Amino acid sequence: MTAETIIVLIILLVSAVPIIIIGIVQYRSKDPIGFWSGKKPPKREQITDVQAYNRKHGLMWIVYGVGLLLCFVCGLPFGGLITGYLCMVEVMGGILVMIAYHNKLNRMYYRKQGDI
């Protein structure tokens, strides 16, 4: 491995490991979790199944973090430029997919206005 590869790997680990940790914390949380920074998480009464809601959000973050690491590993044999492109696609595409999935989970687990 070249010095460039080792430096990129360290930067990637510093970036991906906290994302995976966020996913694990959300997966194990007993209270509803939030997705957007600065926005308060929903109240327990607003969610139909808090455990499923949290687990799916947690798995989403874990998959995102592991995906970053896999992009690096899969692109490594093809060189730094391909690895960089794969990681950029994962970052940008992953964020868009996560936003869409978060909105889907909200539609699935938020109580309707008439529900008690």
N, C-alpha and C positions, 0 to 999 in steps of 0.2 A: 504494500500500500504506500502511496505517495503521501507526502506531508499535506498536500491539498485535500486528499481524500479523508485523511484523519481529521483535519480541521472542519471540513464540511460535516462529517459524521458527528463530531462533538457538538457543533451548532444545531444539527438536526435533533440530537438527543436532548439538548437543553430545551428545544422547542416542543418536541413530541411527548416527552415524558410528563410534563405538567398537564398536557391535554388528556393523556391517559389517566392520570391521577384525578383530574376533574371528573372524568367519566366514572371512575370507581366510586368516588365520593357521592356523585349523584345517584348511581345505581343502588347504593346502600342507604340513602337518605330516607328517613321516616316522614319528613315534611315535604310538601311540594317544592320542587326546585324551579329556579328561573333559568331562562335561556339567554335573554338579552342583558348585557351589562347595564347597570343603572336602573333597570326596571324591576319593580318588586315582584317576587314570585306569586303565583295565585294562592288564594286561601284554600285550606283543606276542603271547605264547603263547596268550592267552585269546581272541584275535580271529582269525577265519578269513581275512579280507582287510582289512588295516589301511588300505590306500589308499582303498578304497571306503567303509569305515566313516568315515574322516576327511572324505572329500569330501562325503558325504551330510550329515554333521553341519555341516560348513562352509557348504554351500549352504542348510541350514535357517536358520542365523544370518543369512546374507546376505539371504535372502528376507524374514526377519522385519524387518531394518533397512530394507530398501527398501520393505516394506509400510507401515512407519510414515510414511515420506516420501510415499508414494502416497496414503495416507489424508489427509494434510494437503493435498496438491495437489488431490485430488478433492473435498474438502469446502470448499475455499476459496471457490468461487463461491457456495456456499449460506450462507456466514456462519460466524462463529466458533463458535457453539453446535453446529452440525452437524459442523464439523471436529473439535471436542472430543469429541463422541460417537463419531465414526468412529475417532479415535485411541484412545479408551478401549476400544472393541470390539476393535481390533487388538491392543492390549497384553494385555488379559485373555484373549481368545480365542486369540491367538497363543501365549501361554505355555502354555495348555492343549493346544493342537495340538502344540507343540514337545515337551512331556512325553510325549504319546502317541506321537509319531514317534520320539523317543529310545528309548522302550521297545520299539517295533517293530524299530528298528535293532539293539538288543541281542539280541532274539530271532533276528534274521537272521544276525548276525555273531559272536555268542559261540559258542565251541566247546561242544559237548555234553560231559557228563561222560565218556562212553566214547570220544570222539574222541581221536586221537593226532596 
